[in-house]
Amino acid sequence: YAKDYQAQYKKVLDQIQENQPISLSQIANIACFQEEYFCHFFKKNMGVTYFQYLNEIRLSHIYHDLTSTDIPLKELLERHGFTNYKLFRRMFYEQFHTTPGEYRKSYTTSDLETD
């Protein structure tokens, strides 16, 4: 029984890591749970809600892409599933204590200074 949960849990985490847009109903279906139970199950096992975890993963991908690519921010948001720029910017600032533009600029500037 526990192995079944572990297999379902692994499928869910793997799907989230693939970084493709996915709805709550789709991810709950992957886990073979109803949406409400999935949310309860996820929070109980991860300590954060599904959406908090998903947003942390998305933010970390954007954070990485800001320094490793020159893809415009708008395209990065779309690629990583954010549709509301104001909400994204606020979440990014809360997580990293800087704006996406400032972070990219400081990384690029410090990169040039070390060459």
C-alpha positions in Angstrom: 0.0 0.0 0.0 2.8 2.4 0.9 4.6 1.5 -2.3 1.6 2.5 -4.3 1.6 5.9 -2.7 5.3 6.3 -3.3 4.9 5.4 -7.0 2.0 7.9 -7.3 4.0 10.5 -5.5 7.0 10.0 -7.7 4.9 10.4 -10.8 3.5 13.7 -9.5 7.0 15.1 -8.6 8.4 13.9 -12.0 5.5 15.7 -13.8 6.1 18.9 -11.8 9.8 18.8 -12.6 9.1 18.5 -16.3 8.0 22.1 -16.0 5.0 21.8 -18.3 1.8 23.7 -17.5 -0.6 21.4 -15.7 -3.9 21.9 -14.0 -4.8 20.7 -10.6 -7.3 18.2 -12.1 -4.6 16.8 -14.4 -2.0 16.4 -11.6 -4.7 14.9 -9.3 -5.6 12.5 -12.0 -1.9 11.4 -12.4 -1.9 10.7 -8.6 -5.2 8.8 -9.0 -6.9 11.1 -6.4 -9.8 13.5 -6.4 -8.6 17.1 -6.4 -9.5 17.8 -2.7 -7.8 14.7 -1.5 -4.8 15.3 -3.6 -4.4 18.8 -2.1 -4.6 17.4 1.4 -2.3 14.5 0.6 0.3 16.8 -1.0 0.4 19.3 1.9 0.5 16.5 4.5 3.5 15.0 2.7 5.4 18.1 1.5 4.6 20.6 4.2 3.4 23.1 1.6 0.5 23.3 -0.7 0.7 22.0 -4.3 0.5 25.5 -5.7 3.2 26.8 -3.3 5.5 23.9 -4.4 4.7 24.3 -8.1 5.4 28.1 -7.9 8.7 27.5 -6.1 9.8 25.1 -8.9 8.7 27.5 -11.6 10.5 30.4 -9.9 13.7 28.4 -9.5 13.6 27.5 -13.3 13.1 31.2 -14.2 15.9 32.2 -11.7 18.2 29.8 -13.5 17.2 30.9 -17.0 17.7 34.5 -16.2 21.4 33.9 -15.8 21.9 31.1 -18.3 19.9 32.5 -21.3 19.0 35.8 -22.9 15.4 34.8 -23.5 13.1 37.7 -22.8 11.4 37.6 -19.4 7.9 37.6 -21.0 8.8 34.4 -22.9 10.3 32.8 -19.7 7.1 33.5 -17.9 5.0 31.8 -20.6 7.5 28.9 -20.8 7.3 28.3 -17.1 3.5 28.7 -16.7 3.1 32.2 -15.2 0.3 34.2 -16.8 0.2 37.2 -14.4 3.3 39.3 -14.5 2.4 41.3 -11.3 1.9 38.2 -9.3 5.1 36.7 -10.7 7.1 39.8 -9.9 5.8 39.9 -6.3 6.6 36.2 -5.8 10.0 36.5 -7.3 10.8 39.5 -5.1 9.6 37.7 -2.0 11.7 34.6 -2.8 14.9 36.3 -4.0 14.7 39.9 -2.6 15.3 41.4 -6.0 13.4 41.9 -9.2 14.0 39.6 -12.2 15.4 42.5 -14.2 17.8 43.6 -11.4 18.9 40.0 -10.9 19.7 39.5 -14.6 21.5 42.8 -14.8 23.6 42.2 -11.7 24.5 38.7 -12.8 25.5 39.9 -16.3 27.5 42.9 -14.8 29.3 40.7 -12.2 30.0 38.2 -15.0 31.7 40.9 -17.1 33.7 42.1 -14.2 35.3 38.7 -13.6 36.5 38.3 -17.2 
